[in-house]
Amino acid sequence: MLRNVAIAVVCLTLAPAFSQAKEWAQKMFTATSHDFGHVARGAKAEFAFELQNLHEEDIHILDVRTSCGCTTPTITKPTLKTWEKGSIVATLNTRSFVGQRNSTLTVVIDKPFYAEVPLTIAGNIHSDVDFTPGVAALGDVEQGTTGEQAVTVTYRGGSNWKITDVRSANTTLEVELADAVRQPGIISYKMVVRLKPDAPAGILQDQLTLVTNDPRMPAVVLPVEGRVIPPLSINPSPLLFGGLTAGQTANKQLVITGKQPFHILGVSADADYVQFKTTPEALKKVHFVPVTVTAPDQSGDFRYTITVQTDLAAAPQATCEARGTVRGGLSSSPTAAVRSRPLDVLGPR
């Protein structure tokens, strides 16, 4: 009897520790659940669960388990240094499965401590609606120009089915919807998805909502993706240096890409802690600029703005940030909250 009581006391003591161990990992995710809603068969249904390493130690994602074959997980970056971002991409298999689907993805982290984070996915895949192709892929579009993709929407069922509206929160997207073609048992629409010239530079990941007169499926979403390429771009942006000790130097490299060949006229930063190695370069579309950062004496986070000046007429200047953390005492460390929790009781590291 005494032994049973002792075991119960130990379990109750460790329970808060396990809960807190999960919390330090879970707080890195911006979202832990996603509902695709009504999805057409064949439609591309992907959602990226983004996470950012908020701690000094490297984070390593060992594995992702799935509770249902209807969802396939992908780890975009297994190891994340301080402030680096990654994602767990969940793909719903809309070709092989139909009906309401619910899945749990369990993200297994083994460094710096062991933790599991559950991510939930839901979606209702309809076999009577089909998109061809399954996504409006606009590809690479130069900023200031237009891009478009034709999509065929096919419905197999009652003859009175129709699309009543197409909506999107993205004002840079427009849709041209042709009249329905009705045949026995099949209704099809030709739709052109177009990106306007005023779309901002960057990755485009959005969706269109097709409103129908079917009460079982009042709305179905079509993913839209692409990339708007600016005349001048800097990569990577931001430039991440992770955790450094005071006075430590670290080297990275920027890649400056232009729509047209150009010269770099100068590179500068808003702090003396950032230095650049620039040499006279020939006229070309891609330039490589080595960057050296010296960690300041004070502990905590640092952010410096890097500015590149060029002779490119369309966009003579581009900027990015250099980010990192100077390791210091617990009060200023990104992992202070983790270390102050009773993680050590879980076992040796």
Secondary structure as UniProt FT lines:
FT   HELIX           2..26
FT   TURN            27..28
FT   STRAND          33..41
FT   STRAND          45..52
FT   STRAND          59..66
FT   TURN            69..70
FT   STRAND          71..75
FT   STRAND          79..80
FT   TURN            82..83
FT   STRAND          85..92
FT   TURN            94..96
FT   STRAND          99..111
FT   STRAND          115..132
FT   STRAND          136..142
FT   TURN            143..144
FT   STRAND          147..156
FT   TURN            159..160
FT   STRAND          163..167
FT   TURN            171..172
FT   STRAND          173..177
FT   STRAND          181..183
FT   TURN            184..185
FT   STRAND          186..195
FT   TURN            197..198
FT   STRAND          202..212
FT   TURN            215..216
FT   STRAND          219..229
FT   STRAND          232..235
FT   STRAND          239..244
FT   TURN            246..247
FT   STRAND          249..262
FT   STRAND          264..269
FT   TURN            272..273
FT   STRAND          274..276
FT   STRAND          284..294
FT   STRAND          300..310
FT   STRAND          317..326
FT   TURN            330..332
FT   TURN            334..335
FT   HELIX           336..339
FT   HELIX           342..346
//
